[in-house]
Amino acid sequence: MEIIRIPSIMREIAKDLIIKGKSIGFVPTMGALHEGHLSLIKRARDENDYTVVSIFVNPTQFVQGEDYDRYPRDVEGDKEKIEKIGIDYIFLPDVTSLYPHGYSTYVTVESLSDKLCGKFRPGHFRGVATILCKFFNIIKPTRAYFGQKDYQQALIVKRMVEDLNFGIEIIICPTIRENDGLAISSRNLYLSDEERKASIIIYQALKKGEQLLKEGVNPSEVSLKMKEILENEPLVSEIQYTGVFDPFRLDELREKQDKYLLAIAVKIGDTRLIDNIIIE
């Protein structure tokens, strides 16, 4: 396993692999790796000749007042976890190598970026699209892997890849959960013991929504029931969105259709958590 810090070197390595006809699997991360990340890395390893994992806490996707400075970082621990899986390259650039003084170019995926999380984190998805566009240009992956927990992000990336003709296969992998259903996330580390216990209400609301939809209940009524469940948990300090949405356009649904996205974003105490499930 090699650690590459300079973008131009990573680009030359990728170029050489492509010339040799090798496939490259890419897993972008912000570090603080957990079982969700590791599941993506293992799948990328199994489905490609070479695998690249990036570790980069991207400043442009944090909006004002968010947790960039305190976002969990454990590079040495991350290296150990990745090495055990047995991949080829860790791309570990610093901020100045990707955003030098005077940097002024950004990528925006319109419409999809303004909904759900985009309403509450203006500019977040511009930062996500920009850094991934840069990574895709540097690494030239055959396939890139994302978790379903960040469904809106994955949908935006798929749209960007299609619109800009990258020719990369975007693979969305199942959400990895704790035994009680909580989606594994780096931000779970922020939760107190009491908040951690309360956080299972998110998955419970999603599962109740799934049950009601399968029973034929109208989506608008399902959304109201999910909100009611969340409101009954005292440690839910803010409900940013909850309900039934179109999985392609991300618009809230009021009528029945063949496929649904149930999605939630709440704050438990001061910690913002998101989760979703897809119903067919």
N, C-alpha and C positions, 0 to 999 in steps of 0.2 A: 504494500500500500504506500502510495506516495502522497505527500501533502504539497499542493501547489498554491502559491500565494499571489503570483503575478499573472494577470489576465492574458498577456501576450504569450506566456509560456503554456498556459492551459489551452489557448487557441491552437498553438502549434502541435501540441500533443493530440488534440482532437482531429486536427487536419490530417496528421499522419495515420491515425486509426481509420479514418474514412477512406483514405487512399488505399489502405490495405483491405478495404471491404468489410471492416468490423462494425458491428452495431454498438451503439452507446446508449445506455440507460442513464437517466438523470433524475435525481431526487433533490429538489431545492428545499433547504431547511433554514430555520433561524437558530438552530442549535437547541440546547436543553432537551436532548433527544429522549423520547419515551417510546413505549411499545407501538404506538401508532406510526411514528417515523420508521422504526425498525422494520415493521411489516412492509412498508413501501420499499425500503432498501433491499430487503430479502427478495421481494418480487422482481425488482429491477435487476438484481444480480442473476436471478434464475432465467430471465427472459432476454438477456443481452450478452454480447461478448465481453464488454467492458462496462463498468458502472462508475459514475461520478456522483458524489454527494457534496453539495455546497453547504457551508455553514456561514451565514452572513445575516446579522441583525440589521435589516434594511431601514435606515432612518426615514426614507421618504414615504413609507406606508404608515407611519405613526402620525396621527393628527395631534393638534395642540392639546396639551393636558393629558396625553396618554403616557404609557409606562416605558418609553424607550430606554431611559437611563437605568430603570430597575428591572427591565426584562431579564429573566433568568439566563445566565451564561455559565457554561461548564465545558469549555473547549477540551480540556484534558479528558474529562469523563466521556465526552462525545467521541473522541478519537478511539478510546478503548472499546466502546460499544461497536463502533463501525469496524474496527480491526477484527473483532471476533466474528463478524459476519463474513468478512473476507471479500472486500471490494477493492477496486484498483486505485481510485483517486479521491482525495478530499480537496475540494476547491475552497480555500480559506482566504479570500481577499480582504484587504482593509478598506475602509470607507473612501479614503482619498484616491485609491486606484480605480474606483468605479464612479466616484463623483468628485472629480478634480475641481479646483477653483475655477469658477466661471461656468460650471455645468448648467445647461439650460434647455435640454431636450427631454420631453416626457411623452408617454404614450397613454392615450385615453380611449377606452372602449365605451362608446356612448350607450345610453339607455340602460343596459344591464348594471352599470356601475352606480346608478343613482337610486337603486331600489334596495329594499331590505337593509343590510348593513351600511350601504352607501348613504342612506339618509342620515345616519347617525355618525358616520366617519367620513365626512367630505374630504376627498382627495386620497383616501386610503387606497382605493383600487387603481388610481393613477400611479401610485408608488409601486403597487404590486405588478401592474402590467409593465412598467418601465424596467424594473429590475429583472423580470423574467425575460423580457425582450433582449436585454443585455446578455443575460446568461445563455439564452438560446443562440445568440450570435457568436458567443465565445466558444461554447461547448458543442454546438451543432448536434444535439442528441437525436437519436432515432426515435426514442420514446421518453416521455416525461411522466412522472407519477405523482398523483395528488390524492389526498384523503377526502372522502365524502363529507366529513365534518365541515370542511370549508367548501361546501357545494357551490356557493355563489362565486367564489374565487375560481374554482375549477371551470365553471361555465364561462366565465369571462376569459380565462386563458384559452379555452377551446375556440371561442369566437375570435380572439386576437390571432391565434395560429391560422385559422381559416382565412381571415380577412387579409393577413399579411403574407400568405403563401409560404409559411415556414416549412411545411411538409413534415411536421413532427406529429407522432401519434400521442395524444393526451389520454392517459389511462387514469380513471377515477376508481380508487380502491375502497373497500368497505371501511366504515368507521370502527375503530377498535375501542372497546368499552371496558370499564371496570365491572366487577361481578354484579354490582347493583344497577348497572345500566348507564352510569355517567360516562360521557364521551371523554376519552383520555385527551388531555390538553396540557401544554406547558403552564398555562395560567392557573391550573388547578392547584399549583404550589402556593398560590396566594391565599387560598381558603383556610380559615381557621377550622378546627375540628367541628364546631357547631355548624359553620357554613357548609362544610363538606357534606355533612349529613343532610342538610336542607337541599343541597344541589340536586339530589335525585329526583326532585319534583319536576325537573325539566324533562327527563326521560319518561316519567309517569304521565305527564301531559301529552307528550308525543304518542305514547302507546294508547292512551284513551282516545285521542284523535283518530288513530288508525282503526281502533275498534269501531268507533261510530261511523266512519266512512264505509267500512265493510258491511255495516248494518244498513247502509243506505241513507244515512242522515245527510241532509244538505250541508255542503261545505261551510256556508256562512254560520250555521248553527254549531258546527264542529269548532270553528274558530272561537266562538263565544264561550264554549265549554272549556277549551284549552286555556283561555284567558282567566276564566273563573278559577280553575285549578291552581294556576300560578299565583293569583291574587290571594289565595287562602294560605300561602306560605309566608309567615311574617318576615323571614330573612330575604325575601325577594324585594329589593329596594327599588327596582325599576324594571318595567316591562317595555322593551323597545319595540319588539314586534312578536307576534305569535299568530299562527293560523295556517290556513290551507292556501297554497300558491300554485300557479302554473310552473312546472319544472323547466320550461324552456324560456318563458318570458319574465317569470318571477312576479307576475301580477297576482293580486289576491283573487281567489275564486269564490264566486257566489252560487255557481251552478255545478252540477255533476259533470265529470268527464272521465276519460279512461286512465289518466295518470295524474298523481298529485305529489306535490312537495309539501310536507309538514315541516315548518321551520320555526325556531324560537331563538330570540336573543334577549337575555335578561342580565341584570346585575344581582349577584348574590353578595350582599354587603357592598364592597367597592369593586368587586371583581366581575368583569363582563364575560359571560359564557354564551356560546352558541351551540346549537345542535339541530339535527334534521333527520327525517327519514323519508324515503320514497315509497309511495304506494301505487301499485299497478292494478 
